[in-house]
Amino acid sequence: MFTHLAAIMKKPALYERGTTELWTDEHISKGMLEAHLNPDLDAATRKHATVQEIVNWIGTVAPAEQYRDLLDLGCGPGIYAEEFHKAGYLVTGMDFSERSINYAQNSAYEKSLSITYHNCNYLTMEFKEQFDLITIIYCDFGVLSTKDRVKLLTKIHAALKPGGLLIFDVFTQQQYSDRREYKSWEYAEKGFFSAEPHVCLNSLYWYDELNTFCNQYIIITEREVRHINVWGHTFTKEELSHDLSAAGFITKSIYGNMIGVNYCDSGKEICVVAQKRG
C-alpha cells in the first residue's frame, strides 16, 4: 500500500486518469445525485432557480419552434431536460452516471414526460444530423482533455442538423486567479468519498502553460487506496473560436454566462452559441 500511495502522491502526468470516477463510483455517485437534486446548491447542478433562468434564456436564442430536437449532454438526473421539455423542446439527455440516468428516467415516467435518456459516455455517441440544438451546461466541456474536446466537437458536429446550434459554457482564467498549489488532508468516519472510515488527501496541481489544473483526491481506507483526478481547463474566447472553427462551427455569439449577460474580459465564465456550417 505504501508503494502505491507514494507513487500516486506525485504530480500526475497531464490528463492522467485516476482509479475511480466521480460519476460511476457506487458510493460517490449517491452524493453526486444528492448534490444535483439540492435546489439551493451551486454544486453538481446550479441552483434550480438559476436552471430556470438558463432554460428561459436558451429559449430566446434558440426557440423551440425553430430548434425543436434538443440533446442535453451531461444531463445528470434530468433537471434541465425536464425544464426544456416544459418549454416545448423534444428532449434527449445523455449522461455517464447510471444512477443519475435511472433517476431521470423514473422521474420522467412518474411525470408522464416524453424524454429519451441514454446512459453512456458522450464521446462514444454516433448520431447523424438528428438534433437542432445541443447543450453542454455548467462548464463540463472544460473537464475533458485536449484530445477529447476535439473528439467531442467532431461528434457534436455530426449529430447536429445543418445550421444546428451548440450552446455551452466554460470557465475563464479569472475563475481561478489564485493559482497556488496546495495539499490538505481530512479524516472522516463516513463521508462523500467513502462509506467507511477514511483519510482523504486533496492536492491541487497547476499546469500553467496550458491553463489546466488537476484536483486530486486520494482516499485511504483500511482495505484500499484509490484516487480521483478531476481535471479542468480555463479558456479564452480566442481559443474557443479557433477550436470551434477547426471543428466546422461558426461562433455566432459570446456571452458572459448562460443567462446571457454581456461578455467582458474580466468575467469568470464564457458562454458560446456556435452554429454548424452548412
PyRosetta script that sets phi, psi and omega in degrees:
from pyrosetta import init, pose_from_sequence

init()
pose = pose_from_sequence("MFTHLAAIMKKPALYERGTTELWTDEHISKGMLEAHLNPDLDAATRKHATVQEIVNWIGTVAPAEQYRDLLDLGCGPGIYAEEFHKAGYLVTGMDFSERSINYAQNSAYEKSLSITYHNCNYLTMEFKEQFDLITIIYCDFGVLSTKDRVKLLTKIHAALKPGGLLIFDVFTQQQYSDRREYKSWEYAEKGFFSAEPHVCLNSLYWYDELNTFCNQYIIITEREVRHINVWGHTFTKEELSHDLSAAGFITKSIYGNMIGVNYCDSGKEICVVAQKRG")
pose.set_psi(1, -40.6)
pose.set_omega(1, -178.1)
pose.set_phi(2, -62.9)
pose.set_psi(2, -41.9)
pose.set_omega(2, 179.9)
pose.set_phi(3, -61.5)
pose.set_psi(3, -43.6)
pose.set_omega(3, 179.3)
pose.set_phi(4, -64.1)
pose.set_psi(4, -44.0)
pose.set_omega(4, -178.9)
pose.set_phi(5, -63.3)
pose.set_psi(5, -43.9)
pose.set_omega(5, -179.9)
pose.set_phi(6, -61.4)
pose.set_psi(6, -37.4)
pose.set_omega(6, -178.1)
pose.set_phi(7, -67.1)
pose.set_psi(7, -42.3)
pose.set_omega(7, -174.7)
pose.set_phi(8, -84.8)
pose.set_psi(8, -8.3)
pose.set_omega(8, 177.8)
pose.set_phi(9, -83.5)
pose.set_psi(9, -0.7)
pose.set_omega(9, 173.8)
pose.set_phi(10, -83.0)
pose.set_psi(10, 156.5)
pose.set_omega(10, 178.1)
pose.set_phi(11, -58.3)
pose.set_psi(11, 123.4)
pose.set_omega(11, -175.2)
pose.set_phi(12, -71.4)
pose.set_psi(12, 153.4)
pose.set_omega(12, 172.8)
pose.set_phi(13, -63.9)
pose.set_psi(13, 153.4)
pose.set_omega(13, -175.7)
pose.set_phi(14, -53.9)
pose.set_psi(14, 124.5)
pose.set_omega(14, 178.9)
pose.set_phi(15, 61.8)
pose.set_psi(15, 22.8)
pose.set_omega(15, 173.3)
pose.set_phi(16, -64.0)
pose.set_psi(16, 137.7)
pose.set_omega(16, -178.4)
pose.set_phi(17, -87.4)
pose.set_psi(17, 151.0)
pose.set_omega(17, 174.4)
pose.set_phi(18, -87.2)
pose.set_psi(18, -171.6)
pose.set_omega(18, 178.9)
pose.set_phi(19, -89.9)
pose.set_psi(19, -12.0)
pose.set_omega(19, -174.9)
pose.set_phi(20, -136.1)
pose.set_psi(20, 145.5)
pose.set_omega(20, 175.6)
pose.set_phi(21, -110.7)
pose.set_psi(21, 137.8)
pose.set_omega(21, 178.7)
pose.set_phi(22, -55.8)
pose.set_psi(22, -37.4)
pose.set_omega(22, -168.6)
pose.set_phi(23, -84.9)
pose.set_psi(23, -15.0)
pose.set_omega(23, -174.8)
pose.set_phi(24, -118.4)
pose.set_psi(24, -14.3)
pose.set_omega(24, 178.5)
pose.set_phi(25, -63.1)
pose.set_psi(25, 134.3)
pose.set_omega(25, -173.5)
pose.set_phi(26, -59.1)
pose.set_psi(26, -43.9)
pose.set_omega(26, -178.6)
pose.set_phi(27, -80.7)
pose.set_psi(27, -47.3)
pose.set_omega(27, -175.5)
pose.set_phi(28, -63.8)
pose.set_psi(28, -35.9)
pose.set_omega(28, -178.7)
pose.set_phi(29, -63.4)
pose.set_psi(29, -25.9)
pose.set_omega(29, 174.4)
pose.set_phi(30, -64.5)
pose.set_psi(30, -45.9)
pose.set_omega(30, 178.3)
pose.set_phi(31, -65.9)
pose.set_psi(31, -36.5)
pose.set_omega(31, 177.3)
pose.set_phi(32, -63.1)
pose.set_psi(32, -43.0)
pose.set_omega(32, 178.9)
pose.set_phi(33, -63.4)
pose.set_psi(33, -43.4)
pose.set_omega(33, 178.2)
pose.set_phi(34, -59.2)
pose.set_psi(34, -40.0)
pose.set_omega(34, 179.1)
pose.set_phi(35, -66.0)
pose.set_psi(35, -41.2)
pose.set_omega(35, 176.3)
pose.set_phi(36, -56.2)
pose.set_psi(36, -43.2)
pose.set_omega(36, -169.9)
pose.set_phi(37, -85.4)
pose.set_psi(37, -11.1)
pose.set_omega(37, 178.4)
pose.set_phi(38, -75.8)
pose.set_psi(38, 113.4)
pose.set_omega(38, -173.4)
pose.set_phi(39, -69.2)
pose.set_psi(39, -13.7)
pose.set_omega(39, -174.2)
pose.set_phi(40, -106.1)
pose.set_psi(40, 6.6)
pose.set_omega(40, -179.1)
pose.set_phi(41, -106.9)
pose.set_psi(41, 137.0)
pose.set_omega(41, 166.1)
pose.set_phi(42, -93.2)
pose.set_psi(42, 68.7)
pose.set_omega(42, -175.4)
pose.set_phi(43, -117.3)
pose.set_psi(43, -112.8)
pose.set_omega(43, -179.0)
pose.set_phi(44, -61.3)
pose.set_psi(44, -37.2)
pose.set_omega(44, 171.8)
pose.set_phi(45, -122.1)
pose.set_psi(45, 149.4)
pose.set_omega(45, 174.5)
pose.set_phi(46, -64.2)
pose.set_psi(46, 165.3)
pose.set_omega(46, 175.9)
pose.set_phi(47, -52.0)
pose.set_psi(47, 140.8)
pose.set_omega(47, -171.2)
pose.set_phi(48, -65.0)
pose.set_psi(48, -26.1)
pose.set_omega(48, 173.3)
pose.set_phi(49, -65.7)
pose.set_psi(49, -36.6)
pose.set_omega(49, 177.2)
pose.set_phi(50, -70.6)
pose.set_psi(50, -36.3)
pose.set_omega(50, 175.5)
pose.set_phi(51, -54.2)
pose.set_psi(51, -45.8)
pose.set_omega(51, -179.3)
pose.set_phi(52, -63.7)
pose.set_psi(52, -39.4)
pose.set_omega(52, 177.1)
pose.set_phi(53, -62.4)
pose.set_psi(53, -40.8)
pose.set_omega(53, -179.5)
pose.set_phi(54, -64.8)
pose.set_psi(54, -46.0)
pose.set_omega(54, 179.8)
pose.set_phi(55, -62.9)
pose.set_psi(55, -41.8)
pose.set_omega(55, 178.7)
pose.set_phi(56, -61.8)
pose.set_psi(56, -43.0)
pose.set_omega(56, -179.4)
pose.set_phi(57, -66.7)
pose.set_psi(57, -44.2)
pose.set_omega(57, 178.1)
pose.set_phi(58, -58.9)
pose.set_psi(58, -34.7)
pose.set_omega(58, 177.0)
pose.set_phi(59, -63.7)
pose.set_psi(59, -20.7)
pose.set_omega(59, 177.6)
pose.set_phi(60, -86.4)
pose.set_psi(60, -32.3)
pose.set_omega(60, -178.5)
pose.set_phi(61, -92.7)
pose.set_psi(61, -20.4)
pose.set_omega(61, 178.8)
pose.set_phi(62, -142.7)
pose.set_psi(62, 71.8)
pose.set_omega(62, -174.6)
pose.set_phi(63, -61.4)
pose.set_psi(63, 144.9)
pose.set_omega(63, -176.8)
pose.set_phi(64, -59.5)
pose.set_psi(64, -28.7)
pose.set_omega(64, 179.6)
pose.set_phi(65, -64.3)
pose.set_psi(65, -28.8)
pose.set_omega(65, -177.9)
pose.set_phi(66, -103.6)
pose.set_psi(66, -30.2)
pose.set_omega(66, -176.4)
pose.set_phi(67, -125.0)
pose.set_psi(67, 67.7)
pose.set_omega(67, -167.8)
pose.set_phi(68, -72.2)
pose.set_psi(68, -43.5)
pose.set_omega(68, -175.0)
pose.set_phi(69, -85.4)
pose.set_psi(69, 111.4)
pose.set_omega(69, -172.4)
pose.set_phi(70, -118.3)
pose.set_psi(70, 134.1)
pose.set_omega(70, 174.6)
pose.set_phi(71, -115.8)
pose.set_psi(71, 120.0)
pose.set_omega(71, 178.2)
pose.set_phi(72, -102.6)
pose.set_psi(72, 108.7)
pose.set_omega(72, -178.4)
pose.set_phi(73, -87.6)
pose.set_psi(73, 134.4)
pose.set_omega(73, -174.3)
pose.set_phi(74, 70.7)
pose.set_psi(74, 44.9)
pose.set_omega(74, -170.1)
pose.set_phi(75, -73.4)
pose.set_psi(75, -13.1)
pose.set_omega(75, -178.3)
pose.set_phi(76, 58.7)
pose.set_psi(76, -140.0)
pose.set_omega(76, -176.9)
pose.set_phi(77, -83.7)
pose.set_psi(77, 15.3)
pose.set_omega(77, 171.2)
pose.set_phi(78, 89.9)
pose.set_psi(78, 18.4)
pose.set_omega(78, -177.3)
pose.set_phi(79, -65.0)
pose.set_psi(79, -48.9)
pose.set_omega(79, 176.2)
pose.set_phi(80, -68.7)
pose.set_psi(80, -42.1)
pose.set_omega(80, -176.2)
pose.set_phi(81, -56.5)
pose.set_psi(81, -42.0)
pose.set_omega(81, -179.6)
pose.set_phi(82, -67.7)
pose.set_psi(82, -37.0)
pose.set_omega(82, 177.4)
pose.set_phi(83, -69.7)
pose.set_psi(83, -38.6)
pose.set_omega(83, 175.2)
pose.set_phi(84, -61.5)
pose.set_psi(84, -41.1)
pose.set_omega(84, 178.6)
pose.set_phi(85, -60.0)
pose.set_psi(85, -45.3)
pose.set_omega(85, 179.2)
pose.set_phi(86, -62.2)
pose.set_psi(86, -29.2)
pose.set_omega(86, -178.9)
pose.set_phi(87, -82.3)
pose.set_psi(87, -0.6)
pose.set_omega(87, 173.8)
pose.set_phi(88, 105.6)
pose.set_psi(88, 3.2)
pose.set_omega(88, 178.3)
pose.set_phi(89, -82.6)
pose.set_psi(89, 153.3)
pose.set_omega(89, 168.9)
pose.set_phi(90, -92.7)
pose.set_psi(90, 107.3)
pose.set_omega(90, -162.0)
pose.set_phi(91, -105.1)
pose.set_psi(91, 136.6)
pose.set_omega(91, 167.2)
pose.set_phi(92, -121.8)
pose.set_psi(92, 133.4)
pose.set_omega(92, 177.3)
pose.set_phi(93, -117.7)
pose.set_psi(93, 147.3)
pose.set_omega(93, -179.3)
pose.set_phi(94, -138.9)
pose.set_psi(94, 133.5)
pose.set_omega(94, 179.5)
pose.set_phi(95, -153.1)
pose.set_psi(95, 152.0)
pose.set_omega(95, -178.3)
pose.set_phi(96, -77.4)
pose.set_psi(96, -22.5)
pose.set_omega(96, -174.3)
pose.set_phi(97, -87.3)
pose.set_psi(97, 115.8)
pose.set_omega(97, 178.1)
pose.set_phi(98, -63.0)
pose.set_psi(98, -38.1)
pose.set_omega(98, -179.8)
pose.set_phi(99, -62.7)
pose.set_psi(99, -44.2)
pose.set_omega(99, -179.9)
pose.set_phi(100, -66.9)
pose.set_psi(100, -41.7)
pose.set_omega(100, -179.9)
pose.set_phi(101, -66.5)
pose.set_psi(101, -40.0)
pose.set_omega(101, 176.5)
pose.set_phi(102, -59.7)
pose.set_psi(102, -42.4)
pose.set_omega(102, 177.6)
pose.set_phi(103, -62.3)
pose.set_psi(103, -45.7)
pose.set_omega(103, -178.6)
pose.set_phi(104, -61.0)
pose.set_psi(104, -43.9)
pose.set_omega(104, 179.8)
pose.set_phi(105, -64.0)
pose.set_psi(105, -43.1)
pose.set_omega(105, 179.0)
pose.set_phi(106, -64.6)
pose.set_psi(106, -40.8)
pose.set_omega(106, 179.5)
pose.set_phi(107, -63.9)
pose.set_psi(107, -44.1)
pose.set_omega(107, 179.3)
pose.set_phi(108, -63.4)
pose.set_psi(108, -39.8)
pose.set_omega(108, 178.9)
pose.set_phi(109, -63.8)
pose.set_psi(109, -46.1)
pose.set_omega(109, -178.3)
pose.set_phi(110, -64.5)
pose.set_psi(110, -30.4)
pose.set_omega(110, -177.9)
pose.set_phi(111, -97.7)
pose.set_psi(111, 3.3)
pose.set_omega(111, -179.0)
pose.set_phi(112, 56.4)
pose.set_psi(112, 45.1)
pose.set_omega(112, 178.7)
pose.set_phi(113, -100.9)
pose.set_psi(113, 130.9)
pose.set_omega(113, -178.5)
pose.set_phi(114, -87.5)
pose.set_psi(114, 81.0)
pose.set_omega(114, 179.0)
pose.set_phi(115, -123.9)
pose.set_psi(115, 135.1)
pose.set_omega(115, 178.3)
pose.set_phi(116, -98.5)
pose.set_psi(116, 131.4)
pose.set_omega(116, 179.6)
pose.set_phi(117, -121.5)
pose.set_psi(117, 143.2)
pose.set_omega(117, 176.4)
pose.set_phi(118, -125.8)
pose.set_psi(118, 128.1)
pose.set_omega(118, 174.8)
pose.set_phi(119, -95.5)
pose.set_psi(119, 93.2)
pose.set_omega(119, -179.9)
pose.set_phi(120, -163.0)
pose.set_psi(120, 169.0)
pose.set_omega(120, 174.7)
pose.set_phi(121, -78.8)
pose.set_psi(121, 121.9)
pose.set_omega(121, -175.5)
pose.set_phi(122, -67.2)
pose.set_psi(122, -11.9)
pose.set_omega(122, 173.7)
pose.set_phi(123, -69.7)
pose.set_psi(123, -12.3)
pose.set_omega(123, -179.8)
pose.set_phi(124, -105.0)
pose.set_psi(124, 1.5)
pose.set_omega(124, -175.6)
pose.set_phi(125, -66.8)
pose.set_psi(125, 150.8)
pose.set_omega(125, -175.2)
pose.set_phi(126, -133.3)
pose.set_psi(126, 41.7)
pose.set_omega(126, 177.8)
pose.set_phi(127, -75.5)
pose.set_psi(127, 149.3)
pose.set_omega(127, 178.5)
pose.set_phi(128, -127.8)
pose.set_psi(128, 107.8)
pose.set_omega(128, 176.0)
pose.set_phi(129, 46.2)
pose.set_psi(129, 51.5)
pose.set_omega(129, -175.5)
pose.set_phi(130, -105.0)
pose.set_psi(130, -21.2)
pose.set_omega(130, -170.8)
pose.set_phi(131, -122.7)
pose.set_psi(131, 146.9)
pose.set_omega(131, 174.8)
pose.set_phi(132, -87.9)
pose.set_psi(132, -26.9)
pose.set_omega(132, -173.7)
pose.set_phi(133, -146.6)
pose.set_psi(133, 133.5)
pose.set_omega(133, 175.4)
pose.set_phi(134, -126.6)
pose.set_psi(134, 134.1)
pose.set_omega(134, 179.5)
pose.set_phi(135, -119.7)
pose.set_psi(135, 144.2)
pose.set_omega(135, 169.3)
pose.set_phi(136, -132.0)
pose.set_psi(136, 109.0)
pose.set_omega(136, -167.1)
pose.set_phi(137, -113.1)
pose.set_psi(137, 144.1)
pose.set_omega(137, 179.0)
pose.set_phi(138, 73.8)
pose.set_psi(138, 42.9)
pose.set_omega(138, 166.9)
pose.set_phi(139, 63.4)
pose.set_psi(139, 26.3)
pose.set_omega(139, 177.8)
pose.set_phi(140, -64.0)
pose.set_psi(140, -27.9)
pose.set_omega(140, -178.2)
pose.set_phi(141, -58.6)
pose.set_psi(141, -33.3)
pose.set_omega(141, -175.7)
pose.set_phi(142, -76.5)
pose.set_psi(142, -10.7)
pose.set_omega(142, 179.1)
pose.set_phi(143, -82.6)
pose.set_psi(143, -9.0)
pose.set_omega(143, -177.2)
pose.set_phi(144, -85.5)
pose.set_psi(144, 154.0)
pose.set_omega(144, 174.3)
pose.set_phi(145, -70.2)
pose.set_psi(145, 165.1)
pose.set_omega(145, 179.0)
pose.set_phi(146, -56.1)
pose.set_psi(146, -45.8)
pose.set_omega(146, 180.0)
pose.set_phi(147, -62.0)
pose.set_psi(147, -42.6)
pose.set_omega(147, -178.0)
pose.set_phi(148, -72.2)
pose.set_psi(148, -30.2)
pose.set_omega(148, 175.2)
pose.set_phi(149, -63.9)
pose.set_psi(149, -42.1)
pose.set_omega(149, 176.7)
pose.set_phi(150, -62.6)
pose.set_psi(150, -44.2)
pose.set_omega(150, -179.8)
pose.set_phi(151, -61.9)
pose.set_psi(151, -43.3)
pose.set_omega(151, -178.6)
pose.set_phi(152, -64.9)
pose.set_psi(152, -42.8)
pose.set_omega(152, 178.4)
pose.set_phi(153, -61.1)
pose.set_psi(153, -36.2)
pose.set_omega(153, 176.7)
pose.set_phi(154, -65.1)
pose.set_psi(154, -42.8)
pose.set_omega(154, 178.5)
pose.set_phi(155, -64.3)
pose.set_psi(155, -41.8)
pose.set_omega(155, -179.6)
pose.set_phi(156, -66.0)
pose.set_psi(156, -42.5)
pose.set_omega(156, 178.4)
pose.set_phi(157, -57.4)
pose.set_psi(157, -42.7)
pose.set_omega(157, 179.0)
pose.set_phi(158, -67.1)
pose.set_psi(158, -34.9)
pose.set_omega(158, -175.4)
pose.set_phi(159, -76.7)
pose.set_psi(159, -23.5)
pose.set_omega(159, -178.3)
pose.set_phi(160, -82.6)
pose.set_psi(160, 145.5)
pose.set_omega(160, 169.8)
pose.set_phi(161, -70.5)
pose.set_psi(161, 158.0)
pose.set_omega(161, 176.1)
pose.set_phi(162, -54.2)
pose.set_psi(162, 130.9)
pose.set_omega(162, -177.8)
pose.set_phi(163, 83.3)
pose.set_psi(163, -1.0)
pose.set_omega(163, 180.0)
pose.set_phi(164, -67.6)
pose.set_psi(164, 161.4)
pose.set_omega(164, -174.5)
pose.set_phi(165, -112.2)
pose.set_psi(165, 145.2)
pose.set_omega(165, 169.2)
pose.set_phi(166, -116.4)
pose.set_psi(166, 125.8)
pose.set_omega(166, 177.2)
pose.set_phi(167, -123.4)
pose.set_psi(167, 124.6)
pose.set_omega(167, -179.2)
pose.set_phi(168, -153.7)
pose.set_psi(168, 164.6)
pose.set_omega(168, 179.2)
pose.set_phi(169, -128.4)
pose.set_psi(169, 157.5)
pose.set_omega(169, 179.7)
pose.set_phi(170, -143.8)
pose.set_psi(170, 165.1)
pose.set_omega(170, 173.1)
pose.set_phi(171, -90.8)
pose.set_psi(171, 150.1)
pose.set_omega(171, 175.1)
pose.set_phi(172, -100.1)
pose.set_psi(172, 176.7)
pose.set_omega(172, 178.1)
pose.set_phi(173, -64.0)
pose.set_psi(173, -25.8)
pose.set_omega(173, -179.1)
pose.set_phi(174, -68.5)
pose.set_psi(174, -23.8)
pose.set_omega(174, 177.5)
pose.set_phi(175, -64.9)
pose.set_psi(175, -29.7)
pose.set_omega(175, -178.3)
pose.set_phi(176, -125.8)
pose.set_psi(176, 58.1)
pose.set_omega(176, -176.5)
pose.set_phi(177, -69.5)
pose.set_psi(177, -27.5)
pose.set_omega(177, 176.6)
pose.set_phi(178, -92.6)
pose.set_psi(178, 103.9)
pose.set_omega(178, -172.1)
pose.set_phi(179, -101.7)
pose.set_psi(179, 28.7)
pose.set_omega(179, 178.3)
pose.set_phi(180, -71.2)
pose.set_psi(180, 132.3)
pose.set_omega(180, 173.3)
pose.set_phi(181, -79.5)
pose.set_psi(181, 152.5)
pose.set_omega(181, 179.4)
pose.set_phi(182, -152.5)
pose.set_psi(182, 165.0)
pose.set_omega(182, 172.2)
pose.set_phi(183, -135.4)
pose.set_psi(183, 138.6)
pose.set_omega(183, 177.2)
pose.set_phi(184, -146.4)
pose.set_psi(184, 163.0)
pose.set_omega(184, 177.7)
pose.set_phi(185, -140.5)
pose.set_psi(185, 154.9)
pose.set_omega(185, -178.8)
pose.set_phi(186, -147.3)
pose.set_psi(186, 139.8)
pose.set_omega(186, 175.6)
pose.set_phi(187, -105.9)
pose.set_psi(187, 140.7)
pose.set_omega(187, 176.8)
pose.set_phi(188, -145.8)
pose.set_psi(188, 140.9)
pose.set_omega(188, 173.0)
pose.set_phi(189, -67.9)
pose.set_psi(189, -35.8)
pose.set_omega(189, 177.6)
pose.set_phi(190, -158.4)
pose.set_psi(190, 138.9)
pose.set_omega(190, -177.6)
pose.set_phi(191, -162.5)
pose.set_psi(191, -164.5)
pose.set_omega(191, -175.5)
pose.set_phi(192, -59.9)
pose.set_psi(192, -37.2)
pose.set_omega(192, -172.4)
pose.set_phi(193, -91.6)
pose.set_psi(193, -16.3)
pose.set_omega(193, -178.0)
pose.set_phi(194, -160.6)
pose.set_psi(194, 145.1)
pose.set_omega(194, 174.6)
pose.set_phi(195, -83.0)
pose.set_psi(195, -7.7)
pose.set_omega(195, -179.1)
pose.set_phi(196, -102.8)
pose.set_psi(196, 162.8)
pose.set_omega(196, 170.6)
pose.set_phi(197, -56.9)
pose.set_psi(197, 134.2)
pose.set_omega(197, -174.5)
pose.set_phi(198, -157.3)
pose.set_psi(198, 160.5)
pose.set_omega(198, 169.4)
pose.set_phi(199, -110.1)
pose.set_psi(199, 134.2)
pose.set_omega(199, 175.7)
pose.set_phi(200, -112.9)
pose.set_psi(200, 119.7)
pose.set_omega(200, 174.2)
pose.set_phi(201, -99.5)
pose.set_psi(201, 117.6)
pose.set_omega(201, -177.9)
pose.set_phi(202, -111.2)
pose.set_psi(202, 128.1)
pose.set_omega(202, 177.5)
pose.set_phi(203, -129.4)
pose.set_psi(203, 141.9)
pose.set_omega(203, 173.2)
pose.set_phi(204, -113.8)
pose.set_psi(204, 125.1)
pose.set_omega(204, 180.0)
pose.set_phi(205, -120.0)
pose.set_psi(205, 138.8)
pose.set_omega(205, 177.2)
pose.set_phi(206, -112.6)
pose.set_psi(206, 143.7)
pose.set_omega(206, 174.6)
pose.set_phi(207, -120.3)
pose.set_psi(207, 78.4)
pose.set_omega(207, -163.4)
pose.set_phi(208, -57.7)
pose.set_psi(208, -41.7)
pose.set_omega(208, -175.0)
pose.set_phi(209, -65.1)
pose.set_psi(209, -17.3)
pose.set_omega(209, -179.3)
pose.set_phi(210, -110.8)
pose.set_psi(210, 3.0)
pose.set_omega(210, -177.9)
pose.set_phi(211, 53.0)
pose.set_psi(211, 43.1)
pose.set_omega(211, -174.3)
pose.set_phi(212, -129.9)
pose.set_psi(212, 148.0)
pose.set_omega(212, 179.6)
pose.set_phi(213, -140.9)
pose.set_psi(213, 163.0)
pose.set_omega(213, 177.5)
pose.set_phi(214, -132.6)
pose.set_psi(214, 123.6)
pose.set_omega(214, 170.5)
pose.set_phi(215, -96.8)
pose.set_psi(215, 110.0)
pose.set_omega(215, -176.2)
pose.set_phi(216, -106.2)
pose.set_psi(216, 135.3)
pose.set_omega(216, 177.1)
pose.set_phi(217, -123.2)
pose.set_psi(217, 118.2)
pose.set_omega(217, 175.8)
pose.set_phi(218, -104.7)
pose.set_psi(218, 120.4)
pose.set_omega(218, -176.4)
pose.set_phi(219, -108.5)
pose.set_psi(219, 121.5)
pose.set_omega(219, -176.7)
pose.set_phi(220, -116.2)
pose.set_psi(220, 117.8)
pose.set_omega(220, 173.4)
pose.set_phi(221, -115.6)
pose.set_psi(221, 179.8)
pose.set_omega(221, 178.3)
pose.set_phi(222, -64.0)
pose.set_psi(222, -26.6)
pose.set_omega(222, -173.5)
pose.set_phi(223, -97.1)
pose.set_psi(223, -26.9)
pose.set_omega(223, -169.2)
pose.set_phi(224, -159.2)
pose.set_psi(224, 167.4)
pose.set_omega(224, 170.0)
pose.set_phi(225, -126.7)
pose.set_psi(225, 127.9)
pose.set_omega(225, 175.9)
pose.set_phi(226, -139.9)
pose.set_psi(226, 161.1)
pose.set_omega(226, -177.1)
pose.set_phi(227, -143.4)
pose.set_psi(227, 152.5)
pose.set_omega(227, -178.5)
pose.set_phi(228, -122.4)
pose.set_psi(228, 127.3)
pose.set_omega(228, 173.9)
pose.set_phi(229, -108.5)
pose.set_psi(229, 113.2)
pose.set_omega(229, 178.6)
pose.set_phi(230, -105.2)
pose.set_psi(230, 110.4)
pose.set_omega(230, -174.8)
pose.set_phi(231, -93.5)
pose.set_psi(231, 152.5)
pose.set_omega(231, 176.0)
pose.set_phi(232, -147.1)
pose.set_psi(232, 148.5)
pose.set_omega(232, 178.2)
pose.set_phi(233, -132.3)
pose.set_psi(233, 137.5)
pose.set_omega(233, 176.1)
pose.set_phi(234, -103.5)
pose.set_psi(234, 150.1)
pose.set_omega(234, -167.6)
pose.set_phi(235, -125.2)
pose.set_psi(235, 159.7)
pose.set_omega(235, 164.6)
pose.set_phi(236, -113.4)
pose.set_psi(236, 160.1)
pose.set_omega(236, 179.3)
pose.set_phi(237, -66.1)
pose.set_psi(237, -30.1)
pose.set_omega(237, 178.9)
pose.set_phi(238, -66.6)
pose.set_psi(238, -42.3)
pose.set_omega(238, 178.1)
pose.set_phi(239, -62.3)
pose.set_psi(239, -44.5)
pose.set_omega(239, -179.7)
pose.set_phi(240, -62.4)
pose.set_psi(240, -46.6)
pose.set_omega(240, -179.1)
pose.set_phi(241, -62.3)
pose.set_psi(241, -39.1)
pose.set_omega(241, 178.4)
pose.set_phi(242, -63.6)
pose.set_psi(242, -48.1)
pose.set_omega(242, -176.8)
pose.set_phi(243, -67.1)
pose.set_psi(243, -37.7)
pose.set_omega(243, 178.5)
pose.set_phi(244, -67.0)
pose.set_psi(244, -42.0)
pose.set_omega(244, 178.5)
pose.set_phi(245, -61.8)
pose.set_psi(245, -41.6)
pose.set_omega(245, 179.2)
pose.set_phi(246, -63.2)
pose.set_psi(246, -26.3)
pose.set_omega(246, -178.8)
pose.set_phi(247, -93.1)
pose.set_psi(247, 1.3)
pose.set_omega(247, 176.3)
pose.set_phi(248, 97.4)
pose.set_psi(248, 24.6)
pose.set_omega(248, -179.4)
pose.set_phi(249, -115.4)
pose.set_psi(249, 154.3)
pose.set_omega(249, 168.9)
pose.set_phi(250, -105.2)
pose.set_psi(250, 130.1)
pose.set_omega(250, 175.0)
pose.set_phi(251, -79.3)
pose.set_psi(251, 105.6)
pose.set_omega(251, -177.3)
pose.set_phi(252, -75.4)
pose.set_psi(252, -46.0)
pose.set_omega(252, -177.2)
pose.set_phi(253, -158.8)
pose.set_psi(253, 155.1)
pose.set_omega(253, 179.9)
pose.set_phi(254, -129.0)
pose.set_psi(254, 135.0)
pose.set_omega(254, -178.4)
pose.set_phi(255, -126.3)
pose.set_psi(255, 171.3)
pose.set_omega(255, -179.4)
pose.set_phi(256, -84.2)
pose.set_psi(256, -15.1)
pose.set_omega(256, 174.0)
pose.set_phi(257, -169.8)
pose.set_psi(257, -173.2)
pose.set_omega(257, -173.4)
pose.set_phi(258, -89.5)
pose.set_psi(258, 14.2)
pose.set_omega(258, 166.9)
pose.set_phi(259, -114.9)
pose.set_psi(259, 12.3)
pose.set_omega(259, 167.5)
pose.set_phi(260, 86.2)
pose.set_psi(260, 21.3)
pose.set_omega(260, 175.7)
pose.set_phi(261, -68.8)
pose.set_psi(261, 157.1)
pose.set_omega(261, -179.3)
pose.set_phi(262, -64.2)
pose.set_psi(262, 140.9)
pose.set_omega(262, 176.9)
pose.set_phi(263, -72.1)
pose.set_psi(263, 141.3)
pose.set_omega(263, 169.8)
pose.set_phi(264, -141.9)
pose.set_psi(264, 152.1)
pose.set_omega(264, -174.6)
pose.set_phi(265, -63.2)
pose.set_psi(265, -22.3)
pose.set_omega(265, -178.6)
pose.set_phi(266, -93.2)
pose.set_psi(266, 3.2)
pose.set_omega(266, -178.2)
pose.set_phi(267, -72.9)
pose.set_psi(267, 159.7)
pose.set_omega(267, -177.8)
pose.set_phi(268, -94.2)
pose.set_psi(268, -9.1)
pose.set_omega(268, -179.5)
pose.set_phi(269, -137.5)
pose.set_psi(269, 157.3)
pose.set_omega(269, 171.5)
pose.set_phi(270, -130.9)
pose.set_psi(270, 133.8)
pose.set_omega(270, 171.5)
pose.set_phi(271, -116.4)
pose.set_psi(271, 131.2)
pose.set_omega(271, -177.3)
pose.set_phi(272, -116.7)
pose.set_psi(272, 135.3)
pose.set_omega(272, 168.0)
pose.set_phi(273, -109.4)
pose.set_psi(273, 112.1)
pose.set_omega(273, -176.9)
pose.set_phi(274, -118.8)
pose.set_psi(274, 147.5)
pose.set_omega(274, -177.6)
pose.set_phi(275, -120.6)
pose.set_psi(275, 137.1)
pose.set_omega(275, 176.9)
pose.set_phi(276, -67.8)
pose.set_psi(276, 128.8)
pose.set_omega(276, 177.4)
pose.set_phi(277, -63.6)
pose.set_psi(277, 141.7)
pose.set_omega(277, 176.9)
pose.set_phi(278, 90.9)
pose.dump_pdb("model.pdb")
